[in-house]
Amino acid sequence: MTQPPQPPPRPPHEPSGGEPPHDAPPGFGPPAPGGAFGPPPATPGTPAPPRADAAPARSTDTGSGTGAHTGARLAKGEGEGDGESDGKGEEASAGTGTPAPGTPPPGTTPPADGTPPSAPAPPAYGAPHPGPGPGGQAAYGYPHPAPPYGTAPYTQQQYGAGQPPTPPGGRRPGPVFWIIGTTVLVIALIVGGGVWYANSGTGTTPVAKEKDDKKGTKKEKDGAGTDESVVGPAKEKAPADPAARQLFTVPMVYTGRDSHVFDVPGSWLTAKVYAKTGISEINGYDAVAGNRLWNLKLPGPVCSASSFQSEEGLTAVLHKSVRPTAAEYGQCDKITVFDLATGKTVWTKSVGSGEGSAIFNEVTVGAGTVAAGGSRGGYGWDLQSGDQVWSPKPGDECFDLGYQGGSGLAVIRKCTVNTDQEQLYVQRLDPKDGSVSSEYKMPPGIDYAHILSVSPLVVGADVNDAASDGSGVSDFFSIDARTGKLRARWPVDAKTYDTRCGATAVTGCDNFAIGNDRLYVPTEEHQGKKEGYSTTNEIVAFDLATGKLTGQRMDAGEDRELRALRMDGPRLLAYRTGPYDKGNEVVSIDTKTLKSEVLLRTPDEKRSRATTGLFLHDFSEILFGNGRLYYGQTMPEEVKKPLEADDGIPYLAMSFGDTH
């Protein structure tokens, strides 16, 4: 894996440096034959010895209340008018889809450490780690014997052993680099006795719904995906024949060299529209036919996009006020809310002007409010009117790093304790005015934290930089959102589990799902049951009340990989990659029986496989809804390159499904 990109310039007051004991749950054995999803094995896996560098014992200070350090948020402020344009662009073109992977490398050689064939087998991949020792330190998961290494493909987004630093502007190496680099690292790690693969996942566009909370005392809007799923039956039904055809494609966008446009984040799905960010624009397409329905021009590229939309189909993006040039990169200082049905701008806002402008890092939508955080603190606006409902308090020693939306709003707030110490707080906010309804004080040793979900409230953090693979998460925290008290904290071995979080982003986690009061995460790819070049992985579940593994394991199958997408009622939706001669699948898993149904399967045809293979985990957005699958790229191409007959075709987006 490669090292994560360097964090952005530090906000004011930032540092200069960049569970209780419980019995181990049943272990997980090797995947079931044929890749079937099934119940966990009857006997647990062999427990792994505790890691020498296990995370420190968790802090007992749960924090509560809204003390002086929280700081007041000033109400009411006006921004700028909208910047809507109805410019037109080219319509989507049809195409075919996927590259066949290269010839698998030969079988791996025996471990270099001289372990004799009769040596005891290591514990099953993803097996629960043993309970903490006498000192109360929680042991991490299965420790790979491979020595530490400093680079890893960009994933959390899965940083870790092996990614080259991101050059200025955020440009990342292209697909060929990742394919070659990953193959070399995989072979090296297998020979060294450990296995590592670059994976990343994504979710789907959550739509806010009304539901009663667990105690039935209050109603609040709930978004599927990162938020607790809506109570009720699953909506996605398995068809008689899951074989899908390609519905439409969206042509790749080419930036030209030295454009300083490196990312095109953002894709959304409604019942009728699939929307995708382009270069300084957003386009809406008919969700089935693919013809372009609308075009929204923006003055500059999109920097961040909310993964949530309101029940009315409104969502928000953060973008630059100018198109970057060699002399002017532009700043992420504009917030635009638009209607996914029509592409019309609802409002556009900024704070300040010129060098006094507030610069933001990310934006989200939650419970009728738009919130954006950055180096000068955070702001909130009413989703419908654009009226400012809070802003930073002048002179406050605390500021909002970023927010997570969905059914409500939560924030990571950083405060200065003294001249050389920072303190993070996780706060649940009232979306109407930004007041704090509950608060949890994070333990020391954390520079950045990531909110996976607001309801239930789940946070990931890299405590004392323990996630040596760069995944951004060494520990998960389950917090009671009403009281701010810690429900459970548990360590996760980043070399074993594959949920990834951006180095500094509050909303930057993917490849997970939360539902049934459980956190579902995939394991890293590892050696399969077959000899030679065979890989697989699993999805496992953590109980949010205890932090323990539940003993459930969903196997990908030989030469396949599972990525968590989202919850569908009580069921888990996952994306399953195919082997080199088969298409990919979307599967629905019953989280009680672990039986699965295939909802959709992409074509086995060689070029189709090659094309879908270009949507690399770290740089793609995968949405599934109404029986249709949508791939979206987040990294544009600089220039168009000639293709061979079997090469995958680079598209900005493509869709699979059926019309009935």
C-alpha positions in Angstrom: 0.0 0.0 0.0 1.1 3.5 -0.4 1.3 6.4 2.1 -1.8 8.6 2.3 -1.6 12.0 0.7 -0.3 14.8 2.9 -3.1 16.6 4.8 -4.1 20.0 3.7 -2.8 23.1 5.4 -3.6 22.9 9.1 -6.4 25.0 10.5 -5.8 27.3 13.4 -4.8 25.6 16.6 -3.9 22.3 14.9 -1.0 20.3 16.2 2.3 20.5 14.3 2.5 16.8 13.8 0.4 16.0 11.2 -12.5 -2.0 25.3 -13.1 -3.4 28.2 -11.9 -7.0 28.3 -14.4 -9.4 26.7 -14.4 -13.0 25.5 -13.5 -13.5 21.9 -16.5 -14.5 19.8 -16.5 -17.6 17.5 -13.8 -17.5 14.9 -14.2 -17.5 11.1 -12.9 -20.4 9.0 -12.0 -20.4 5.3 -14.7 -19.6 2.7 -17.4 -22.1 2.1 -16.9 -24.2 -1.1 -18.0 -22.5 -4.2 -18.2 -19.1 -2.6 -21.5 -19.8 -0.9 -22.7 -17.5 1.8 -23.3 -19.6 4.9 -23.3 -19.6 8.6 -20.0 -19.4 10.5 -18.1 -22.6 11.1 -18.9 -24.6 14.2 -15.5 -24.3 15.8 -13.7 -21.0 16.2 -10.5 -20.2 14.5 -7.2 -20.5 16.4 -6.8 -17.2 18.3 -3.9 -15.0 17.3 -1.4 -13.8 19.9 -1.8 -10.2 21.1 0.0 -7.5 19.0 2.9 -5.9 20.7 1.8 -2.5 19.4 -1.8 -2.8 20.5 -3.7 0.4 21.0 -3.7 1.9 24.5 -6.5 1.2 26.9 -9.5 3.3 26.1 -10.2 6.5 28.0 -12.9 6.3 30.6 -13.8 10.0 30.1 -16.9 9.8 27.9 -17.6 13.5 28.1 -21.0 15.0 28.2 -22.9 18.3 28.2 -22.3 21.4 26.2 -19.7 23.2 28.3 -17.9 26.4 27.5 -15.5 24.7 25.2 -18.3 24.0 22.7 -18.6 27.6 21.8 -21.8 29.4 20.6 -22.7 29.5 17.0 -23.8 32.8 15.6 -27.1 32.9 13.8 -28.2 34.5 10.6 -26.0 35.6 7.8 -26.5 36.3 4.1 -24.5 34.9 1.3 -24.4 35.4 -2.5 -27.0 34.7 -5.1 -27.2 31.7 -7.3 -25.0 30.9 -10.2 -27.4 28.8 -12.2 -26.8 28.2 -15.9 -28.8 26.1 -18.4 -25.9 25.4 -20.7 -26.1 22.2 -22.8 -23.5 19.6 -23.4 -23.2 16.4 -25.4 -25.5 13.6 -24.7 -24.3 10.2 -23.3 -23.2 7.8 -25.9 -23.8 4.1 -25.9 -20.9 1.7 -25.4 -19.9 -1.7 -24.4 -18.2 -2.7 -21.3 -14.7 -4.8 -19.3 -10.9 -5.6 -19.5 -10.0 -9.2 -18.9 -7.4 -9.3 -16.3 -3.9 -10.3 -17.3 -2.7 -13.8 -16.9 -2.5 -14.6 -13.2 1.0 -15.0 -11.9 2.2 -18.4 -11.1 1.7 -20.0 -7.7 3.4 -18.4 -4.7 6.6 -19.8 -3.2 6.8 -21.1 0.4 7.3 -18.4 3.1 10.8 -17.0 3.3 10.9 -17.5 7.0 11.5 -21.2 6.7 8.3 -22.2 8.4 8.0 -26.0 7.9 4.9 -27.4 6.3 3.9 -29.1 9.6 3.8 -25.7 11.4 0.3 -24.9 12.8 -1.9 -23.0 10.5 -2.6 -19.3 11.3 -6.1 -18.3 12.4 -8.7 -17.9 9.8 -8.8 -14.6 8.1 -11.0 -12.1 9.9 -11.0 -14.3 13.0 -11.7 -12.4 16.2 -8.7 -11.4 18.2 -8.3 -12.7 21.7 -9.4 -10.7 24.7 -7.0 -8.2 26.4 -4.4 -9.2 28.7 -4.0 -8.5 32.4 -3.1 -4.8 31.7 -6.5 -4.2 30.1 -5.1 -3.5 26.7 -7.3 -4.7 23.9 -5.4 -6.9 21.4 -5.7 -6.1 17.7 -6.7 -8.6 15.1 -4.6 -11.2 13.3 -1.1 -9.8 13.0 0.5 -10.5 9.6 4.1 -11.6 9.9 5.1 -9.3 7.0 7.4 -6.5 8.1 6.0 -2.9 8.0 6.3 -1.2 4.7 5.6 2.4 3.8 3.6 2.4 0.6 0.2 1.2 -0.5 -2.4 2.1 -3.1 -4.6 5.0 -2.2 -7.6 3.8 -0.3 -8.7 5.4 2.7 -9.1 5.5 1.7 -7.0 2.5 2.3 -3.7 4.0 2.7 -1.1 1.9 4.2 1.6 -0.2 3.0 2.3 1.2 -0.4 0.8 4.4 -2.0 3.0 7.1 -3.4 2.4 10.5 -1.9 -0.2 12.5 -3.7 1.5 15.3 -5.7 0.4 18.9 -5.4 -3.2 19.3 -6.4 -4.1 15.7 -5.6 -3.3 14.0 -8.9 -3.1 10.3 -8.4 -1.5 7.7 -10.6 -3.6 6.2 -13.2 -5.1 2.7 -13.4 -2.1 1.1 -15.0 0.1 2.2 -12.1 -2.3 0.7 -9.6 -2.7 -2.6 -11.4 1.1 -3.1 -11.7 1.9 -1.7 -8.3 -0.8 -3.8 -6.6 0.4 -7.0 -8.3 4.0 -6.5 -7.2 3.0 -5.7 -3.6 0.7 -8.7 -3.4 3.3 -11.1 -4.6 5.9 -9.6 -2.2 3.5 -9.8 0.7 2.5 -13.4 0.0 6.1 -14.5 -0.1 6.8 -12.6 3.1 4.0 -14.4 4.9 1.3 -11.8 4.8 -1.4 -10.7 2.3 -2.5 -7.2 1.4 -4.6 -6.0 -1.4 -5.9 -2.5 -2.3 -9.7 -2.4 -1.9 -12.2 0.3 -1.5 -15.9 0.5 -1.4 -18.7 2.8 -1.7 -22.4 3.1 -0.9 -25.4 4.4 -2.7 -27.3 7.7 -2.7 -29.2 7.8 0.6 -32.7 9.3 0.4 -34.2 10.8 3.6 -37.3 9.1 4.9 -39.6 9.6 7.9 -39.3 7.0 10.7 -39.8 6.6 14.4 -36.6 6.3 16.3 -35.9 3.2 18.4 -37.9 4.3 21.4 -40.7 5.7 19.3 -40.6 9.1 21.0 -39.7 11.2 18.1 -39.6 11.4 14.4 -36.6 12.4 12.3 -35.6 12.1 8.7 -33.4 9.1 8.1 -31.1 8.4 5.2 -30.3 4.9 4.1 -26.6 4.0 3.5 -24.5 5.4 6.3 -27.6 6.0 8.5 -29.7 3.3 10.2 -31.9 1.8 7.5 -35.6 2.6 7.4 -37.6 0.1 9.4 -39.6 -2.2 7.0 -39.0 -4.9 4.4 -36.3 -4.8 1.8 -37.2 -3.0 -1.4 -34.8 -4.6 -3.8 -36.2 -7.9 -5.1 -34.3 -10.7 -6.8 -35.4 -11.1 -10.5 -36.1 -14.4 -12.1 -33.0 -13.8 -14.2 -30.3 -11.5 -12.7 -28.4 -11.3 -16.0 -28.2 -7.6 -16.9 -27.5 -5.7 -20.0 -25.7 -2.4 -20.4 -28.2 0.4 -20.3 -26.0 3.5 -21.1 -22.6 5.0 -20.8 -21.4 8.6 -20.1 -18.3 9.6 -22.1 -15.1 10.2 -20.1 -14.2 13.9 -19.5 -10.6 14.9 -20.6 -9.1 17.8 -18.7 -6.0 18.4 -20.8 -2.5 18.6 -19.2 -1.8 21.0 -16.4 -5.5 21.7 -16.0 -5.3 21.5 -12.1 -8.6 19.6 -12.2 -8.0 16.3 -10.5 -11.3 15.1 -9.2 -15.0 15.0 -10.2 -16.6 13.7 -7.0 -20.4 13.2 -6.8 -23.1 11.0 -8.1 -26.7 10.6 -7.1 -29.6 8.4 -7.9 -33.4 8.9 -7.8 -36.2 6.9 -9.2 -35.9 8.7 -12.5 -32.5 10.5 -12.6 -28.9 9.4 -12.4 -26.7 12.6 -11.9 -23.0 12.8 -12.2 -20.4 15.5 -11.7 -18.3 16.6 -14.7 -15.8 19.4 -15.0 -17.4 22.5 -13.6 -20.8 21.1 -14.2 -23.3 18.4 -13.1 -25.5 16.5 -15.6 -28.7 14.6 -15.0 -29.5 11.5 -17.1 -32.6 9.4 -17.5 -32.0 6.5 -15.1 -32.9 3.9 -17.7 -32.4 5.4 -21.2 -29.4 7.5 -20.3 -30.4 10.6 -22.4 -29.4 13.8 -20.7 -32.2 15.6 -19.0 -30.5 18.6 -17.6 -27.1 20.4 -17.3 -26.1 22.6 -14.4 -23.0 24.8 -15.1 -20.8 25.8 -12.2 -18.1 28.5 -12.1 -15.5 26.0 -11.0 -14.9 22.3 -10.3 -16.7 20.4 -7.5 -14.5 19.9 -4.4 -16.9 17.8 -2.3 -20.4 16.4 -2.8 -23.0 15.5 -0.2 -23.8 11.8 -0.3 -27.2 12.6 1.1 -30.3 14.1 -0.6 -33.5 15.3 1.0 -36.8 13.6 0.5 -37.6 16.4 -2.0 -34.5 15.5 -4.0 -32.3 18.4 -3.0 -28.6 18.0 -2.4 -25.5 20.1 -2.1 -22.0 20.5 -3.5 -18.9 22.5 -2.5 -17.1 24.0 -5.5 -14.6 26.6 -6.6 -15.6 30.0 -7.6 -13.3 30.0 -10.7 -12.0 27.4 -13.1 -8.3 26.7 -12.2 -5.6 28.0 -14.4 -1.8 27.8 -14.3 -1.8 31.1 -12.4 -4.9 30.6 -10.2 -5.9 27.3 -8.7 -9.1 28.6 -7.1 -10.5 28.0 -3.7 -13.3 25.8 -2.5 -15.5 28.6 -1.2 -19.0 28.1 -2.8 -21.9 26.0 -1.6 -24.6 25.3 -4.2 -27.9 23.4 -3.5 -29.7 22.0 -6.5 -32.7 19.9 -7.4 -31.9 16.5 -8.7 -35.2 16.3 -10.6 -34.6 19.4 -12.7 -31.0 20.4 -12.2 -32.1 23.9 -11.2 -30.1 25.8 -8.6 -32.0 26.4 -5.4 -29.3 28.7 -4.0 -25.6 29.4 -4.0 -23.7 30.8 -0.9 -20.3 31.9 0.1 -18.9 33.5 3.3 -16.8 36.6 2.9 -15.0 37.7 -0.2 -11.5 37.8 -1.7 -8.8 36.8 0.8 -11.4 37.0 3.5 -13.5 34.1 2.0 -14.2 31.1 4.2 -12.6 28.0 2.7 -14.4 24.7 3.2 -13.2 21.1 3.1 -16.5 19.2 2.8 -20.3 19.6 2.7 -23.2 17.5 3.8 -27.0 17.5 4.0 -28.9 16.4 7.1 -32.4 16.9 8.4 -33.2 20.0 6.3 -29.9 21.7 6.8 -26.7 22.1 4.8 -23.4 22.2 6.8 -19.9 22.8 5.7 -16.7 22.8 7.8 -13.2 24.0 7.1 -10.1 25.8 8.4 -12.1 28.8 9.7 -14.9 26.8 11.3 -18.2 25.6 10.2 -21.4 27.1 8.9 -25.0 25.9 8.5 -27.8 27.0 6.1 -31.4 26.1 5.7 -31.7 23.6 2.9 -34.7 25.2 1.3 -34.1 29.0 1.8 -30.4 29.2 2.1 -30.7 31.3 5.3 -27.6 31.0 7.5 -28.5 29.4 10.8 -25.1 29.3 12.5 -21.5 30.5 12.0 -18.3 30.4 14.1 -18.0 32.6 17.1 -15.2 35.2 16.9 -12.3 34.4 19.2 -13.6 30.9 20.0 -10.8 28.4 20.7 -12.9 25.7 19.2 -14.0 25.2 15.6 -15.9 22.7 13.6 -13.7 20.5 11.4 -16.6 18.9 9.5 -20.0 17.4 9.6 -21.9 14.2 8.8 -25.5 14.3 7.7 -28.4 12.0 7.0 -31.2 11.7 9.5 -29.6 14.5 11.5 -26.3 16.3 11.9 -23.1 15.5 13.9 -19.8 17.3 14.0 -16.2 16.8 14.9 -15.2 19.8 16.9 -11.6 20.6 17.8 -10.6 22.7 20.8 -7.4 24.1 22.1 -6.7 22.8 25.6 -3.4 24.6 25.9 -0.7 25.9 23.6 0.5 22.4 22.6 -2.6 20.2 23.2 -5.8 19.7 21.1 -9.0 18.0 22.0 -11.6 16.5 19.7 -15.3 16.2 20.5 -18.1 14.4 18.7 -21.3 16.4 19.0 -24.8 15.7 17.9 -26.4 18.9 16.7 -29.9 20.3 16.5 -30.1 21.0 12.7 -32.4 24.0 13.2 -29.9 26.2 15.1 -26.6 24.2 15.5 -27.0 23.9 19.2 -25.4 20.8 20.8 -27.7 18.1 22.0 -25.1 15.6 23.1 -21.3 15.4 23.3 -18.6 12.8 23.6 -15.0 13.7 24.4 -12.6 11.7 22.3 -9.6 10.1 24.1 -6.1 11.8 23.6 -3.9 10.8 20.7 -6.4 11.6 17.9 -5.8 14.4 15.4 -8.7 13.6 13.1 -11.9 11.5 13.5 -14.4 10.3 11.0 -18.2 10.0 11.4 -19.5 6.9 9.7 -23.1 7.4 10.7 -25.3 9.9 12.7 -28.0 7.4 13.5 -26.7 5.3 15.2 -23.7 7.4 16.0 -20.5 5.6 14.9 -17.1 7.1 14.7 -13.7 5.8 13.4 -10.3 7.2 14.4 -6.6 6.4 14.1 -5.5 6.5 17.7 -1.8 7.4 18.2 -1.3 6.6 14.5 -1.8 2.9 15.2 -3.3 2.2 11.8 0.1 1.7 10.2 -1.4 0.7 6.8 -2.8 4.2 6.5 -6.4 3.1 6.4 -7.3 5.9 8.8 -8.9 3.7 11.4 -7.4 1.8 14.3 -10.5 2.0 16.6 -14.3 2.3 16.2 -16.5 4.1 18.7 -20.2 3.5 19.2 -21.8 6.4 21.0 -25.3 7.0 22.4 -26.4 10.0 20.4 -28.9 11.1 23.0 -26.6 11.1 26.0 -23.2 11.4 24.5 -22.0 8.4 26.5 -19.8 5.7 25.0 -21.5 2.4 24.2 -18.5 0.5 23.0 -15.0 1.1 21.7 -13.0 -1.6 20.0 -9.7 -1.8 18.1 -9.5 -3.1 14.5 -6.4 -4.4 12.8 -6.2 -2.3 9.6 -4.3 -5.1 7.9 -7.2 -7.4 8.5 -10.3 -5.2 7.9 -11.0 -3.1 4.9 -13.1 -0.1 5.9 -11.3 3.1 4.8 -11.4 6.7 5.9 -9.8 9.8 4.3 -6.9 11.1 6.3 -8.6 14.3 7.4 -12.2 14.0 6.1 -15.0 13.8 8.6 -17.3 12.1 6.0 -14.6 10.3 4.2 -15.3 6.6 5.0 -16.5 3.9 2.7 -16.8 0.1 2.3 -19.1 -0.4 5.2 -22.8 -0.6 6.1 -24.6 0.0 9.4 -27.9 -1.6 10.3 -29.6 -3.9 12.9 -27.3 -2.1 15.4 -24.3 -3.7 13.7 -21.4 -2.5 11.7 -20.7 -4.6 8.6 -17.1 -4.4 7.3 -15.1 -6.4 4.7 -11.9 -8.1 5.5 -8.9 -7.4 3.3 -8.4 -9.8 0.3 -6.3 -12.8 1.2 -5.3 -16.2 -0.1 -8.2 -18.4 -1.0 -8.6 -22.1 -0.6 -7.1 -23.0 -4.0 -3.4 -23.1 -4.5 -1.6 -20.5 -6.5 -3.0 -17.1 -7.3 -6.4 -17.4 -5.6 -7.9 -14.6 -3.5 -11.1 -14.0 -1.5 -12.5 -12.0 1.4 -15.4 -11.9 3.8 -17.8 -9.4 5.3 -18.1 -9.6 9.1 -20.3 -7.9 11.7 -19.5 -6.0 14.9 -22.2 -5.5 17.5 -22.5 -1.8 18.2 -23.6 -2.4 21.8 -20.5 -4.4 22.8 -17.9 -3.9 20.0 -17.6 -7.7 19.7 -17.6 -9.6 16.5 -21.0 -11.4 16.2 -19.6 -14.5 14.6 -21.4 -13.9 11.3 -19.3 -14.2 8.2 -20.4 -13.7 4.6 -17.9 -15.3 2.2 -17.1 -13.8 -1.2 -16.1 -17.1 -2.8 -13.0 -18.1 -4.6 -11.5 -15.4 -6.8 -14.1 -12.9 -5.7 -14.3 -9.9 -3.4 -17.1 -8.4 -1.5 -17.6 -4.7 -0.8 -20.4 -3.4 1.4 -22.8 -1.0 -0.3 -25.7 -0.2 2.0 -28.6 -1.6 4.0 -31.9 -2.4 2.3 -34.3 -2.7 5.3 -32.9 -5.6 7.4 -30.8 -6.9 4.5 -27.2 -6.1 3.5 -26.5 -5.1 -0.1 -23.0 -5.9 -1.3 -21.0 -5.7 -4.6 -19.2 -8.9 -5.5 -16.5 -8.8 -8.1 -16.3 -11.7 -10.5 -13.3 -13.9 -11.3 -11.3 -13.2 -14.5 -13.9 -14.9 -16.7 -17.2 -13.8 -15.0 -19.1 -10.6 -14.5 -19.7 -8.7 -11.3 -22.8 -9.1 -9.0 -24.9 -7.2 -6.6 -26.1 -9.5 -3.9 -28.7 -9.1 -1.1 -27.9 -10.9 2.1 -30.3 -11.9 4.9 -28.3 -10.8 8.0 -30.0 -13.5 10.1 -29.7 -16.6 8.0 -26.8 -15.3 5.8 -28.5 -16.6 2.7 -27.9 -14.5 -0.3 -29.8 -13.6 -3.5 -28.2 -12.3 -6.7 -30.0 -9.1 -7.7 -27.9 -8.3 -10.8 -25.0 -9.8 -12.7 -23.0 -7.8 -15.3 -22.1 -9.5 -18.6 -19.3 -12.1 -18.8 -18.2 -10.7 -22.2 -14.5 -9.9 -22.2 -14.6 -6.2 -23.0 -17.4 -5.5 -20.6 -15.3 -7.1 -17.8 -12.4 -5.0 -18.8 -14.5 -1.8 -18.8 -16.0 -2.3 -15.4 -12.6 -3.2 -14.2 -11.5 0.4 -14.9 -13.7 1.6 -12.1 -11.1 1.1 -9.5 -12.2 0.8 -5.9 -10.5 4.0 -4.7 -11.7 6.2 -7.5 -15.2 5.0 -8.2 -18.7 5.5 -6.9 -21.1 2.5 -7.1 -24.8 3.1 -6.7 -27.6 0.4 -6.8 -31.3 1.1 -6.8 -34.5 -0.1 -8.5 -32.7 -3.1 -9.8 -30.1 -1.1 -11.6 -26.3 -0.7 -11.1 -24.4 2.5 -11.7 -20.6 3.0 -11.9 -19.1 6.6 -11.7 -15.5 7.7 -11.9 -14.1 10.4 -9.6 -10.8 10.8 -11.4 -11.0 12.2 -14.9 -8.4 11.5 -17.7 -6.0 14.1 -18.9 -5.8 13.1 -22.6 -7.5 10.5 -24.8 -5.3 7.4 -25.5 -5.6 4.8 -28.2 -7.2 1.5 -27.2 -6.4 -2.1 -28.1 -9.2 -4.5 -29.0 -9.5 -6.0 -25.6 -8.9 -2.9 -23.6 -11.6 -1.5 -21.3 -13.2 1.7 -22.5 -12.7 4.6 -20.1 -16.1 6.0 -19.3 -17.1 8.7 -16.8 -20.2 6.6 -15.9 -22.0 3.5 -17.0 -25.1 1.6 -16.0 -26.4 -2.0 -16.1 -29.9 -3.3 -15.6 -33.1 -4.3 -17.4 -36.0 -2.2 -18.6 -38.8 -4.3 -17.1 
